[in-house]
Amino acid sequence: MKRFYKNRKIFYGISIALILIGVIFIFINGVSLDIQFSGGSKITYDYKGEIPLQEAEALVEETLGRTATAQQTVGISDETYSLVLSLGGKESITTEDQDKLTTAFAEKYPDSEISLASIRSVEPYIGRQFLIRGILAIVIAMVLIVIYVTIRFKLISGLSAALTALLALLHDLVLVFMTFVVFKIPINDGFVAVVLTILGYSVNATIVIYDRIRANKRLYGSKLTIEEIADKSISQTLARTINTSLMTVIAIMLVFIFAMANGLTSVANFALPLMVGTISGCYSSITLPGTLWVSWQKHKLNKKEA
């Protein structure tokens, strides 16, 4: 039986260190919002051959005097790719600027057969509404998780179990957010999708541990201390949690490698935070909820005895 509670300060220190590194990168890189949340224009071109993303961004700035973020996605056929340019700002791109930009790309890449596929603009106030709704979806998911865990685990003080599980989920959410910041990935609807996926994945692993704690508490009662029950429960579920997470990470990693090899930045920008979140969810569900729950119960017991 591994001593998770005894080593809890090491686990807490690792989590705090990772979060502090992310905070440092916020000051270095800043937080970038996609036009879905900040407003702006998104232009999609279909082309053949190869157009380096950094060159595309530089060409937009040279032609229009506006900064842009370029991404590449799969086109309508195997030989065709789509170049997606996101231009932030309050002003939508004009028809004149569209023609000017299309001409600039056609002149610089004459063999690419580049053509304008679509263009859409998002007003800033609409972007803010999307952002608020995305945050609201995450908050609602967390509230429902707290309610569910509280009701299901009444035997082991459901509210304390729910709130310690919530702290672990917040830990995962922060690390996913920091991944977007560190790798300069614009915050978009993919962020909301990744966070909701990780919340469901992480809380599932936590529930398995709580279920074992509940079963062991019934089985051993006062024969084991509360920290021994928690350590035993985490140890019993350790192999399952790690193996499940490992298989998930391998699958996501293959998607990430394929996307990077084919220049599919939109897919890679989704797979990378999802991979980090899966690893974080595995780590947090093993090291945080159980040990925090024990600390809470011991504090309540000491307070009652005092």
N, C-alpha and C positions, 0 to 999 in steps of 0.2 A: 504494500500500500504506500503510495507516494504522499509526501507531506506537502500538500498544496497550501494549506492554511499557514503553516510555519514559514513558508517562503513567499507569502503574499506581498510583502513589501518590495521584493525584487520584481514581481509582476507589475505592481502599481508603478514602480520606478520606470520600467520599460515603456509602459503606456504613456506616462507623463513625458518622458523624453521624446517619444515619437510625435506627440502633440506639439511640444515646444519647437521641434524641428520644423513642423508644418507652419507654425506661427511665424517663424523666421522667414520662411519662403513667402508668406503673405506680404511681408514688407519688401521682399526682393522682387517677386513677380507680380504682385497685386492679384486681384480677383477679376477674371474676365467673364462677362455675361454674353451669351449668344444673342443674336437679334431677336430670338423668340421671347427673351425676357427683357431686353434693353431697348428694342426698337431698331429699325434699320431696313436694309434691303438685302435680299439673297438672290444671286444670279446663278443660273445653271447653264453651263455650256457642254455640248456633246463634242467629242473629238476623238481622233485616232492617233496612235503613236504615243509620245511621251511629252508631258509638260511639267517640269519640276515645280513643285508647289511654292517654293521660295521665290522662284523667278516670276510666277504668276502674281504673287503678292506685291513684288517690287514693280511689276508692270502696271498694276492698278494704281499704286501710289504715284508712279511717274506720269500716268495718263490723266488721272482724275484728281490727284492731290489728296486722296483719302486712303486711310489704312484699311486693309482687308485681311480676312482669314480665309485661306484656301484649303479645301478638302477634296479628296478624290473618292468617287464611288463607282460601282459597276454601272455600265451603260446599258443600252437596249440590246446590245449583242456582245459576243465574246471579244470582238476587235474594237469595240467602242467603250470609252470611259466618259464619266461625267465629272466636270470640274465645277465645284460649288464654291462661290465667292460670297462671303458674308461681309457686308459693309455696314458698320454701326453708324449711329448718328440720328439726329431728329429729322433730317431731310431725306426724302426718298430720291432715288436716282432718276434723273430726267431721261426722256427719249434721246435727247442729243448726246448725253453721256453714255447711254447704252450703245448707240451707234459708234461713238468714238472708241469705246472700250473694245467692241467687237472687231473694229477695223485694226486696232493696235495688236490684238491677238492674232488676227489673220495675217498681218504683215510679219510678225515675229516668228510665227509658226506656220508657214505657207503649206506645208505638207500634212498638217493635222486635220484638214477639212473641218475646222471648228465652226460650230453654229450655235446660236442662242436657242436653248431649249425651253427655259422658263424664267420668269422673274416675279418675285413677290415682295411686298413691303409690309412691315409691321410698325404701326404707330407706337410711340413710346408708352402711352397709357394702356394700350392693349397688351404690350409686353409685360408691364407691371402686373396686370391682371393675371396673366399666365403664371408669372412668378409666385404671386400670392396663392393661387390655386394649387400650384405644385407643393408649396410649403404646407398648405392646409391639408393636402392629401397625406403628407408624411406625419403631421401632427395627429390626424385622425387615426392613422394606422397605429401609432404609439399608444394612444388612449385606449383603443380596442384591445391591444396586447396587454396593457396593464389590467384592464377589467377581466379579461379571460384568465390570466395567471392568478389574479386575486381570488376568483371564484373557484378555480380548479384546485388550488393548493392551500385550502383553508387549514388543513392539518398541520402544515409547516409555517403557519402565519402568512397567509396569502398575500397581504399587502406588502410586507417586507420583501417577500420573494419577487413580487411584481416590480417594485421600485428598484431593487438591485439588478433585476434583468433589464430594466429600462436604462440604468446607468451603463450597462454593457452595450446596449444598442446605441446609445449616444456616443460611446467610444468608437463604435464601428462607423457611425455616420460621420463623425469628425475626420476619421482617417480616410474615408472615401472622398470627402470634400478636399482634404489636403492633397490627395492624389491629383485631383483636377488642378489644384493650384501649382503644385510642384512641376507637373508636366505641361503647364500652360494650356490646359484644355478648357475651352469656353463652357461655362455652366449652361446647360440646355435641358430639354426634356429627357435626354438620356441620363442626366444626373438623378432626376426624380425616379426614373425606372430602375436605375442601379440601386438607389437607396432603399426603395420598397422591396426589391428582390433580396437584398442583404438583410433587411429587417426580418423578413419571413424566414430566411435561411438560418440566421443567427439565433432567433428566439426558439426555433425548432430544436436546435442542439441544446439550448439552455433548459427547455422543457424536459428533455430526456434526462438531464442531470437532476432536475428537481423531482422528477418521477422516482428516480432511484433513491434520492434522499428521503422521500416520503415512505417508500417501501422499506428502506433500511431502518427508519425510525420506528416503524411498526414492528419490525423483526427483532431489533436489538434493544429498543427502549432505553433503559438506564444503564445497560451493560457497556455501552460505548459513550464517550463524551460527544458533544455536538460537533466538534471539529473532526473527530475521528469518523463520525457518520458521513460528514461532508467529504472528507478525503477518500473514504472507501467508495462512496457513490461516484465521485469524479473518476477515480481509478477504474471502476467497473465499466464506465462508458468511454474511457479514453481512446481505446483502439477503434471503436465505432466512429467516434467524432473525427479522429484524424484520418481514417481510411476514407470516409465519405467526403471530407474536405479535399483530400489529395486527389481523388478521382475527379471531383468537380474542377479543381484548379488545372489539372492536366487537360481536361476538355476545353476549358476557356483559353488556356495557353496555346493550344493548337489553333484555335480561332484567331487569337492575337497574332501568332506567327504567320498564318496564312494571309491575314489582312495586311501586315507590314510588308510581306514579300510581294504583294500585288498592289501596294500603294493605296489600300482602302482605308484611309485615315478615319473616316466616320465609324467604321466597324472597330478599328483598333482603339479609338477613343472611348468606345463603349466597353470593350473587352478588358482593357487594362484596369480601370477602376473596379470593374466587377471582380477581377482576379484578386486585386488587393483587398477588396471588401470580403471576399470569401476567406482569405487567409486571416484577416482581422477577426472575422466572425468565429472562426475555429479557435483562435487564440483567446479571444475575450470570453467565449462561452465556457472554456476550460478553466481559466484563471480568475475571472472576475465575479460572476454572480454567486457561485458557491462560497467563496471566501468572504465576500461582502455580506452575504446572508448570515454567515457564522458570526462575523463581527457585530452585526446588528442584534442577533439573538443573545450573544454574550453581554452586550451593553444593556439590553432590557433586563436580563437576569441579574446583573450586578446592581442595576438601579432598583430593582424590586427588593433585593436583599438589603440594600442600604436603607 
